């Protein structure tokens, strides 16, 4: 069904920007038309029509009720107005294992959905992924849309975006969240383009404007010097990708269940433009930065490769992972894949060593989730010193050998050491 357009329509186009689903438009004859595929009969266009030329299947009485609710109390919507859609989260998985950012996003989606009084829905695409469903429910999903097929075994933007658009057109999501991962960023752009909607990338904050029922997506802008809040008022779904480790992980609820909607979306492999012939896994001695509990990060102040060898030795002693600031990456001291900060990765370790790092906002925005920060710097007044839990003023090449020596003496078994013990030693050096 779609909104009814009567002969009294004058083509003023007042209703077009109001439609949250971009369902209204002007055809080649200059007349207003409504898309049956996109229109949900929410009634917003009926309420703003200056000549009462629009109606919905409930008749004039229903349309007049909508108009009355819209104009009451300064044109504010009635509290009883039915929401136009739910909050969706892309359940990113690899070989049956969920990405941690998915669970973080479900927690964030719960807060948004509670304000809008709608449901939290997860979209699960893949091959033989049924075992993931209980985990999604446990972390807060109310409804799970599942498309399980061999063609979705490997992620491809072509297959995943088509399936996503199919689900969006059928079930009308209001908000769609994805992790700002390699996969999430790729998929979000493809879906937003296909749906002709807006996308706010690399968000660090999410909220709702209840009066307008729009998503407030915040992210660093102008090199991280300010926080910009971006809205998408006219198009749906409202989309955002969110950095891993910036949203708190919700507590799981054992035995929680919900609705499972299984869909069949057939795509023939031979019709696709890309085929996956082989997947070669990258071999690395270091753990992923986003999963590391202890990170030893160096900046420009480390100066050279000899300095980074000291960082590597410290990391080996305490069971940590080596990373670098943007300055260190630009100097070629560390690979860009191990960069921490706004243009790198967001991390939330239990213990974070900031060595030779001044503390520019572009870097600190990536370590907001760190529990304890130890700063080593010659400048006692630098921003990182102010942010740090413990500060050690001194030259890296003088402090690190002493620190490494102290840890070797105190740590008889690295796996048993805890965060408090490490910080106590760091404080004494």
LINPE-V454562 format. One record per residue. N is the residue number from 1. RES is the residue in three letters. PHI is phi in degrees with one decimal (NA if undefined). PSI is psi in whole degrees, 0 to 359 (none if undefined). OMEGA is omega in degrees with one decimal (999 if undefined). Layout:
BEGIN
n->(N | N)
res->(RES | RES)
phi->(PHI | PHI)
psi->(PSI | PSI)
omega->(OMEGA | OMEGA)
END
This chain:
BEGIN
n->(1 | 2 | 3 | 4 | 5 | 6 | 7 | 8 | 9 | 10 | 11 | 12 | 13 | 14 | 15 | 16 | 17 | 18 | 19 | 20 | 21 | 22 | 23 | 24 | 25 | 26 | 27 | 28 | 29 | 30 | 31 | 32 | 33 | 34 | 35 | 36 | 37 | 38 | 39 | 40 | 41 | 42 | 43 | 44 | 45 | 46 | 47 | 48 | 49 | 50 | 51 | 52 | 53 | 54 | 55 | 56 | 57 | 58 | 59 | 60 | 61 | 62 | 63 | 64 | 65 | 66 | 67 | 68 | 69 | 70 | 71 | 72 | 73 | 74 | 75 | 76 | 77 | 78 | 79 | 80 | 81 | 82 | 83 | 84 | 85 | 86 | 87 | 88 | 89 | 90 | 91 | 92 | 93 | 94 | 95 | 96 | 97 | 98 | 99 | 100 | 101 | 102 | 103 | 104 | 105 | 106 | 107 | 108 | 109 | 110 | 111 | 112 | 113 | 114 | 115 | 116 | 117 | 118 | 119 | 120 | 121 | 122 | 123 | 124 | 125 | 126 | 127 | 128 | 129 | 130 | 131 | 132 | 133 | 134 | 135 | 136 | 137 | 138 | 139 | 140 | 141 | 142 | 143 | 144 | 145 | 146 | 147 | 148 | 149 | 150 | 151 | 152 | 153 | 154 | 155 | 156 | 157 | 158 | 159 | 160 | 161 | 162 | 163 | 164 | 165 | 166 | 167 | 168 | 169 | 170 | 171 | 172 | 173 | 174 | 175 | 176 | 177 | 178 | 179 | 180 | 181 | 182 | 183 | 184 | 185 | 186 | 187 | 188 | 189 | 190 | 191 | 192 | 193 | 194 | 195 | 196 | 197 | 198 | 199 | 200 | 201 | 202 | 203 | 204 | 205 | 206 | 207 | 208 | 209 | 210 | 211 | 212 | 213 | 214 | 215 | 216 | 217 | 218 | 219 | 220 | 221 | 222 | 223 | 224 | 225 | 226 | 227 | 228 | 229 | 230 | 231 | 232 | 233 | 234 | 235 | 236 | 237 | 238 | 239 | 240 | 241 | 242 | 243 | 244 | 245 | 246 | 247 | 248 | 249 | 250 | 251 | 252 | 253 | 254 | 255 | 256 | 257 | 258 | 259 | 260 | 261 | 262 | 263 | 264 | 265 | 266 | 267 | 268 | 269 | 270 | 271 | 272 | 273 | 274 | 275 | 276 | 277 | 278 | 279 | 280 | 281 | 282 | 283 | 284 | 285 | 286 | 287 | 288 | 289 | 290 | 291 | 292 | 293 | 294 | 295 | 296 | 297 | 298 | 299 | 300 | 301 | 302 | 303 | 304 | 305 | 306 | 307 | 308 | 309 | 310 | 311 | 312 | 313 | 314 | 315 | 316 | 317 | 318 | 319 | 320 | 321 | 322 | 323 | 324 | 325 | 326 | 327 | 328 | 329 | 330 | 331 | 332 | 333 | 334 | 335 | 336 | 337 | 338 | 339 | 340 | 341 | 342 | 343 | 344 | 345 | 346 | 347 | 348 | 349 | 350 | 351 | 352 | 353 | 354 | 355 | 356 | 357 | 358 | 359 | 360 | 361 | 362 | 363 | 364 | 365 | 366 | 367 | 368 | 369 | 370 | 371 | 372 | 373 | 374 | 375 | 376 | 377 | 378 | 379 | 380 | 381 | 382 | 383 | 384 | 385 | 386 | 387 | 388 | 389 | 390 | 391 | 392 | 393 | 394 | 395 | 396 | 397 | 398 | 399 | 400 | 401 | 402 | 403 | 404 | 405 | 406 | 407 | 408 | 409 | 410 | 411 | 412 | 413 | 414 | 415 | 416 | 417 | 418 | 419 | 420 | 421 | 422 | 423 | 424 | 425 | 426 | 427 | 428 | 429)
res->(UNK | UNK | UNK | UNK | UNK | UNK | UNK | UNK | UNK | UNK | UNK | UNK | UNK | UNK | UNK | UNK | UNK | UNK | UNK | UNK | UNK | UNK | UNK | UNK | UNK | UNK | UNK | UNK | UNK | UNK | UNK | UNK | UNK | UNK | UNK | UNK | UNK | UNK | UNK | UNK | UNK | UNK | UNK | UNK | UNK | UNK | UNK | UNK | UNK | UNK | UNK | UNK | UNK | UNK | UNK | UNK | UNK | UNK | UNK | UNK | UNK | UNK | UNK | UNK | UNK | UNK | UNK | UNK | UNK | UNK | UNK | UNK | UNK | UNK | UNK | UNK | UNK | UNK | UNK | UNK | UNK | UNK | UNK | UNK | UNK | UNK | UNK | UNK | UNK | UNK | UNK | UNK | UNK | UNK | UNK | UNK | UNK | UNK | UNK | UNK | UNK | UNK | UNK | UNK | UNK | UNK | UNK | UNK | UNK | UNK | UNK | UNK | UNK | UNK | UNK | UNK | UNK | UNK | UNK | UNK | UNK | UNK | UNK | UNK | UNK | UNK | UNK | UNK | UNK | UNK | UNK | UNK | UNK | UNK | UNK | UNK | UNK | UNK | UNK | UNK | UNK | UNK | UNK | UNK | UNK | UNK | UNK | UNK | UNK | UNK | UNK | UNK | UNK | UNK | UNK | UNK | UNK | UNK | UNK | UNK | UNK | UNK | UNK | UNK | UNK | UNK | UNK | UNK | UNK | UNK | UNK | UNK | UNK | UNK | UNK | UNK | UNK | UNK | UNK | UNK | UNK | UNK | UNK | UNK | UNK | UNK | UNK | UNK | UNK | UNK | UNK | UNK | UNK | UNK | UNK | UNK | UNK | UNK | UNK | UNK | UNK | UNK | UNK | UNK | UNK | UNK | UNK | UNK | UNK | UNK | UNK | UNK | UNK | UNK | UNK | UNK | UNK | UNK | UNK | UNK | UNK | UNK | UNK | UNK | UNK | UNK | UNK | UNK | UNK | UNK | UNK | UNK | UNK | UNK | UNK | UNK | UNK | UNK | UNK | UNK | UNK | UNK | UNK | UNK | UNK | UNK | UNK | UNK | UNK | UNK | UNK | UNK | UNK | UNK | UNK | UNK | UNK | UNK | UNK | UNK | UNK | UNK | UNK | UNK | UNK | UNK | UNK | UNK | UNK | UNK | UNK | UNK | UNK | UNK | UNK | UNK | UNK | UNK | UNK | UNK | UNK | UNK | UNK | UNK | UNK | UNK | UNK | UNK | UNK | UNK | UNK | UNK | UNK | UNK | UNK | UNK | UNK | UNK | UNK | UNK | UNK | UNK | UNK | UNK | UNK | UNK | UNK | UNK | UNK | UNK | UNK | UNK | UNK | UNK | UNK | UNK | UNK | UNK | UNK | UNK | UNK | UNK | UNK | UNK | UNK | UNK | UNK | UNK | UNK | UNK | UNK | UNK | UNK | UNK | UNK | UNK | UNK | UNK | UNK | UNK | UNK | UNK | UNK | UNK | UNK | UNK | UNK | UNK | UNK | UNK | UNK | UNK | UNK | UNK | UNK | UNK | UNK | UNK | UNK | UNK | UNK | UNK | UNK | UNK | UNK | UNK | UNK | UNK | UNK | UNK | UNK | UNK | UNK | UNK | UNK | UNK | UNK | UNK | UNK | UNK | UNK | UNK | UNK | UNK | UNK | UNK | UNK | UNK | UNK | UNK | UNK | UNK | UNK | UNK | UNK | UNK | UNK | UNK | UNK | UNK | UNK | UNK | UNK | UNK | UNK | UNK | UNK | UNK | UNK | UNK | UNK | UNK | UNK | UNK | UNK | UNK | UNK | UNK | UNK | UNK | UNK | UNK | UNK | UNK | UNK | UNK | UNK | UNK | UNK)
phi->(NA | -149.7 | -58.9 | -89.7 | -107.3 | -86.4 | -69.0 | -79.6 | -62.3 | -102.5 | 70.2 | -74.5 | 70.3 | -63.6 | -82.6 | -60.9 | -70.7 | -79.5 | -64.1 | -74.7 | -115.2 | 54.6 | -92.9 | -109.0 | -167.1 | -107.2 | -84.4 | -63.7 | -93.8 | 79.1 | -107.2 | -72.1 | -132.8 | -123.0 | -81.5 | -67.5 | -75.0 | -97.7 | -67.7 | -111.1 | 56.6 | -70.3 | 91.1 | -64.6 | -68.7 | -60.8 | -69.0 | -102.0 | -63.8 | -73.7 | -118.8 | 53.1 | -92.0 | -111.1 | -149.3 | -124.1 | -58.5 | -76.4 | 92.5 | -63.5 | -61.1 | -64.7 | -62.9 | -65.7 | -63.6 | -63.9 | -61.3 | -62.7 | -66.0 | -69.8 | -89.6 | -68.3 | 54.3 | 69.9 | 68.5 | -79.7 | -70.0 | -66.4 | -64.4 | -88.0 | -60.7 | -71.8 | -61.1 | -88.8 | 178.3 | -100.1 | -97.7 | -106.8 | -129.2 | -75.9 | -84.2 | -74.7 | -142.4 | -135.2 | 53.0 | 84.0 | -112.2 | -70.2 | -72.2 | -62.1 | -65.1 | -62.1 | -68.6 | -62.5 | -69.9 | -62.6 | -63.2 | -66.8 | -63.8 | -60.6 | -65.9 | -67.1 | -65.2 | -64.0 | -69.7 | -86.7 | 60.6 | -129.1 | -98.5 | -99.6 | -121.5 | -109.6 | -109.9 | -114.1 | -116.3 | 162.4 | -122.7 | 58.2 | -112.2 | -58.7 | -66.7 | -79.8 | -54.0 | -57.9 | -67.3 | -65.3 | -64.2 | -59.4 | -90.7 | 127.5 | -71.1 | -91.6 | -134.8 | -126.1 | -93.2 | -121.2 | -123.4 | -114.7 | -157.4 | -59.8 | -67.4 | -101.4 | -61.4 | -106.7 | -71.1 | -141.5 | -58.1 | -63.1 | -76.8 | -65.8 | -68.2 | -64.4 | -65.7 | -62.7 | -63.0 | -60.6 | -67.5 | -63.7 | -64.8 | -85.1 | -111.8 | 59.5 | -74.3 | -90.3 | -132.9 | -129.6 | -112.0 | -136.2 | -72.3 | -82.5 | -101.1 | -58.6 | -70.1 | -61.6 | -65.0 | -66.4 | -67.9 | -59.7 | -63.8 | -67.1 | -68.1 | -61.1 | -65.3 | -66.3 | -87.2 | 54.3 | -127.7 | -86.7 | -142.9 | -102.4 | -99.2 | 55.4 | -73.7 | -121.1 | -153.5 | -134.7 | -155.1 | -127.0 | -89.6 | -65.8 | -64.0 | -98.9 | 56.7 | -121.8 | -77.6 | -104.2 | -103.5 | -107.2 | -155.7 | -65.5 | -138.4 | 51.0 | 72.0 | 87.7 | -78.0 | -136.9 | -105.2 | -103.7 | -107.9 | -114.0 | -124.1 | -128.7 | -82.4 | -98.6 | -123.7 | -134.6 | -76.1 | -79.5 | -117.6 | -153.1 | -103.7 | -123.7 | -64.3 | -62.2 | 74.4 | -99.6 | -104.2 | -66.0 | -76.2 | -70.6 | -80.3 | -70.8 | -112.5 | -63.8 | 70.0 | -71.1 | -130.8 | -172.3 | -88.7 | -116.5 | -112.8 | -94.3 | -119.1 | -107.1 | -130.9 | -86.6 | -132.5 | -81.2 | -56.0 | -69.0 | -85.9 | -82.0 | -86.9 | -127.0 | -121.4 | -94.5 | -90.2 | -160.6 | -114.5 | -107.1 | -79.5 | -71.0 | -94.9 | -145.9 | -78.6 | -93.6 | -71.2 | -64.6 | -58.3 | -65.5 | -102.3 | -70.3 | -87.6 | -129.2 | -126.1 | -109.3 | -113.1 | -112.6 | -118.7 | -59.7 | -64.5 | -73.1 | 77.3 | -151.7 | -64.1 | -62.5 | -65.7 | -71.7 | -65.4 | -66.3 | -62.9 | -65.2 | -67.9 | -62.2 | -62.3 | -65.9 | -67.1 | -99.5 | 75.5 | -106.9 | -123.5 | -87.2 | -141.0 | -147.7 | -82.1 | -60.9 | -61.1 | -67.9 | -65.7 | -64.3 | -84.2 | 79.2 | -85.0 | -150.6 | -68.6 | -62.5 | -66.3 | -109.9 | -85.0 | -107.7 | 138.5 | -59.1 | -95.5 | -121.4 | -109.7 | -93.8 | -127.7 | -144.8 | -75.4 | -72.7 | -136.4 | -128.8 | -94.2 | -105.9 | -110.8 | 68.7 | -115.4 | -73.7 | 103.6 | -63.7 | -58.3 | -62.2 | -90.5 | -64.9 | -64.6 | -90.7 | -124.6 | -62.1 | -89.1 | -67.5 | -74.3 | -134.4 | -119.3 | -111.3 | -106.6 | -121.4 | -158.3 | -75.6 | -96.3 | -73.3 | -103.9 | -69.3 | -61.4 | -66.2 | -62.5 | -68.5 | -81.5 | -68.8 | -73.9 | -133.2 | -122.4 | -122.3 | -88.1 | 161.3 | -75.1 | -53.7 | -75.0 | -98.3 | -76.3 | -60.2 | -57.7 | -67.9 | -65.0 | -62.4 | -62.9 | -63.6 | -64.5 | -61.8 | -71.4 | -84.4 | -94.0 | -87.7 | -152.3 | -57.5 | -65.4 | -97.7 | -73.5 | -112.4 | -59.6 | -64.7 | -64.1 | -63.3 | -67.5 | -64.0 | -65.3 | -61.1 | -69.3 | -78.7 | -70.6)
psi->(161 | 165 | 144 | 127 | 113 | 173 | 345 | 358 | 131 | 1 | 32 | 342 | 15 | 332 | 338 | 310 | 345 | 331 | 120 | 349 | 12 | 41 | 350 | 148 | 174 | 128 | 184 | 340 | 6 | 17 | 150 | 134 | 155 | 136 | 123 | 332 | 327 | 328 | 134 | 5 | 42 | 338 | 359 | 322 | 325 | 321 | 334 | 353 | 121 | 345 | 14 | 43 | 354 | 148 | 164 | 173 | 342 | 352 | 180 | 325 | 314 | 318 | 319 | 325 | 320 | 316 | 319 | 316 | 323 | 325 | 345 | 139 | 58 | 36 | 19 | 144 | 146 | 146 | 338 | 2 | 134 | 130 | 152 | 349 | 174 | 175 | 121 | 149 | 131 | 119 | 87 | 129 | 155 | 117 | 42 | 3 | 124 | 143 | 139 | 331 | 334 | 315 | 323 | 320 | 327 | 320 | 318 | 321 | 326 | 319 | 319 | 316 | 325 | 321 | 324 | 349 | 48 | 186 | 159 | 123 | 140 | 141 | 116 | 113 | 140 | 193 | 118 | 58 | 13 | 329 | 344 | 337 | 312 | 324 | 322 | 319 | 316 | 326 | 2 | 359 | 138 | 322 | 142 | 123 | 123 | 128 | 109 | 111 | 153 | 330 | 343 | 16 | 315 | 145 | 130 | 134 | 325 | 312 | 314 | 319 | 322 | 318 | 319 | 313 | 324 | 314 | 319 | 315 | 330 | 321 | 355 | 71 | 148 | 317 | 139 | 121 | 139 | 154 | 144 | 58 | 179 | 315 | 313 | 318 | 320 | 312 | 318 | 317 | 320 | 317 | 316 | 321 | 315 | 323 | 356 | 49 | 174 | 159 | 124 | 121 | 151 | 48 | 150 | 358 | 142 | 140 | 179 | 135 | 103 | 327 | 318 | 351 | 47 | 153 | 133 | 104 | 117 | 143 | 156 | 143 | 167 | 53 | 19 | 6 | 336 | 164 | 125 | 136 | 121 | 137 | 156 | 91 | 329 | 341 | 154 | 148 | 157 | 125 | 146 | 142 | 142 | 135 | 140 | 148 | 8 | 340 | 139 | 144 | 125 | 158 | 131 | 148 | 110 | 138 | 12 | 141 | 180 | 197 | 138 | 121 | 108 | 128 | 149 | 120 | 100 | 128 | 126 | 130 | 321 | 343 | 351 | 153 | 343 | 136 | 142 | 112 | 322 | 145 | 120 | 115 | 136 | 133 | 127 | 139 | 337 | 147 | 163 | 140 | 317 | 341 | 353 | 138 | 331 | 127 | 131 | 107 | 133 | 149 | 199 | 329 | 344 | 336 | 308 | 181 | 329 | 322 | 320 | 336 | 325 | 322 | 318 | 323 | 318 | 316 | 321 | 321 | 318 | 5 | 36 | 184 | 138 | 138 | 180 | 158 | 175 | 322 | 319 | 323 | 316 | 331 | 357 | 19 | 340 | 152 | 145 | 337 | 342 | 25 | 134 | 135 | 190 | 318 | 9 | 231 | 149 | 131 | 160 | 61 | 165 | 326 | 129 | 119 | 119 | 102 | 116 | 30 | 126 | 328 | 36 | 151 | 328 | 333 | 314 | 335 | 339 | 356 | 22 | 335 | 0 | 132 | 314 | 131 | 127 | 120 | 133 | 116 | 150 | 338 | 108 | 348 | 6 | 160 | 325 | 325 | 320 | 327 | 333 | 151 | 319 | 138 | 137 | 112 | 125 | 171 | 135 | 319 | 347 | 321 | 314 | 314 | 321 | 320 | 315 | 317 | 318 | 317 | 319 | 323 | 321 | 329 | 107 | 338 | 107 | 322 | 342 | 351 | 145 | 171 | 320 | 320 | 318 | 317 | 325 | 318 | 317 | 323 | 326 | 338 | none)
omega->(177.3 | 179.8 | -179.0 | 179.7 | -176.9 | -177.6 | -178.5 | 178.1 | -178.1 | 177.8 | -178.0 | 177.3 | 179.2 | -175.4 | -172.5 | -179.0 | -178.8 | -175.5 | -177.7 | -176.0 | 177.9 | -175.3 | -177.0 | 179.2 | 179.0 | -178.4 | -177.4 | 179.6 | 178.9 | -179.0 | 178.2 | 177.6 | 179.8 | 179.9 | 178.3 | -178.7 | -174.6 | -174.4 | 178.1 | -177.2 | 179.2 | 175.3 | -177.7 | 180.0 | 178.6 | -175.2 | -175.3 | -177.8 | -175.7 | -178.3 | 178.6 | -177.4 | -177.4 | 179.5 | 175.2 | -170.0 | 179.3 | 177.9 | -176.1 | -178.4 | 179.6 | 178.9 | 179.2 | 176.9 | 178.4 | 179.2 | 179.2 | 179.9 | -177.3 | -175.3 | -178.1 | 178.3 | 173.6 | 176.5 | 176.4 | -178.7 | 176.8 | 179.9 | -178.0 | -179.7 | -177.5 | 178.6 | -176.9 | -179.8 | -176.7 | 176.1 | -176.6 | 175.4 | 175.2 | -180.0 | -178.5 | -179.3 | 176.4 | -178.9 | 174.8 | 179.1 | -178.6 | 171.9 | -177.8 | -179.4 | 177.7 | -179.5 | 176.0 | -178.9 | 176.6 | 176.7 | 178.1 | 179.5 | 179.2 | 179.5 | 179.1 | -178.0 | 179.1 | 178.9 | -179.1 | -177.3 | 176.9 | -177.1 | 172.0 | -177.3 | 175.9 | 177.2 | -175.0 | 177.5 | 178.5 | -179.4 | -177.8 | -175.8 | -178.5 | -177.2 | -178.8 | -172.9 | -179.4 | 179.9 | 178.4 | 176.1 | -176.6 | -177.3 | 169.7 | 179.8 | 176.2 | -178.7 | 177.8 | 173.7 | -174.3 | 168.0 | -174.1 | -176.9 | -178.9 | -177.1 | 178.9 | -178.7 | 175.8 | 177.3 | 170.2 | -178.2 | -177.0 | -177.9 | -176.3 | -178.3 | 178.3 | 179.1 | 179.8 | -179.2 | 176.6 | -179.3 | -179.7 | 180.0 | -177.8 | -172.4 | 169.7 | 175.9 | 177.6 | -178.7 | 178.9 | -179.3 | 175.5 | 176.9 | 177.6 | 176.5 | 177.8 | 179.8 | -177.3 | 179.6 | -179.7 | -177.2 | -177.5 | 179.6 | -179.5 | -179.5 | -179.7 | 179.1 | -179.0 | -178.5 | -179.1 | 179.3 | -178.5 | 179.6 | 174.6 | -172.6 | 173.8 | -178.6 | 174.5 | 178.7 | -180.0 | 176.8 | -178.4 | 167.8 | -173.4 | -178.5 | -179.2 | -177.4 | 179.1 | 178.7 | 174.1 | -176.3 | -176.3 | 179.6 | 177.1 | 178.9 | -179.6 | 177.4 | 178.8 | -177.7 | 177.1 | 173.3 | 179.2 | 175.7 | -172.4 | 179.4 | 177.0 | -171.5 | -168.2 | -172.4 | -179.9 | -0.2 | 172.5 | -171.5 | 176.6 | 168.3 | -174.2 | -179.3 | 173.9 | 174.0 | 176.3 | 177.4 | -179.9 | 177.6 | 179.3 | 175.8 | -179.6 | 177.4 | -175.8 | 175.9 | 175.9 | 179.6 | 179.2 | -177.8 | 176.6 | 178.6 | -179.2 | -178.2 | 173.7 | 177.9 | -172.0 | 174.1 | 178.6 | -178.6 | -176.6 | -179.6 | -175.8 | -179.1 | 179.4 | 176.6 | 176.8 | -178.4 | -177.4 | 175.7 | 179.9 | -178.2 | 179.5 | 177.9 | -178.4 | 178.6 | -177.0 | 175.6 | 177.8 | -179.9 | -176.1 | -179.9 | -174.6 | 176.9 | 178.4 | -180.0 | 175.4 | -173.2 | -179.7 | 178.4 | -179.4 | -178.2 | 177.0 | 168.3 | -172.2 | -178.1 | 177.4 | 177.4 | -179.4 | 174.1 | 175.7 | 176.9 | 179.8 | 178.5 | 177.7 | 179.8 | -179.9 | -178.3 | -174.2 | 177.6 | -178.1 | -179.4 | -179.4 | 176.9 | -179.4 | 174.6 | 178.6 | 179.7 | 179.2 | 178.3 | -179.2 | 178.1 | 178.7 | -177.9 | -179.4 | -178.9 | -177.4 | 178.4 | -178.2 | 178.8 | 177.6 | 177.9 | -176.0 | -180.0 | 177.3 | -178.2 | 173.0 | -176.0 | 177.8 | -178.9 | 173.5 | -179.1 | -176.7 | 175.5 | 175.8 | -172.2 | -179.0 | -179.1 | -175.1 | 178.6 | 175.8 | -176.7 | 179.5 | 178.3 | -174.8 | 178.0 | -179.5 | -177.8 | -177.7 | -178.1 | -179.5 | -178.7 | -178.2 | -178.5 | 175.1 | -178.1 | 174.3 | -174.9 | 178.0 | -178.7 | -178.2 | -178.0 | -179.0 | -176.0 | -179.3 | 176.8 | 179.8 | -178.5 | -171.9 | 172.7 | 177.5 | 179.4 | 176.5 | 179.7 | -180.0 | 179.5 | -178.4 | -174.9 | 175.2 | -175.3 | -173.9 | 178.1 | 178.7 | -179.9 | 179.3 | 179.7 | 179.4 | 179.7 | -179.3 | -179.6 | -173.9 | -174.3 | 176.6 | 178.1 | -173.2 | -175.2 | -177.6 | -177.1 | 178.2 | -175.6 | -177.1 | -179.7 | 179.8 | -178.1 | 178.6 | 178.6 | -178.9 | -177.5 | -175.1 | -176.2 | 999)
END
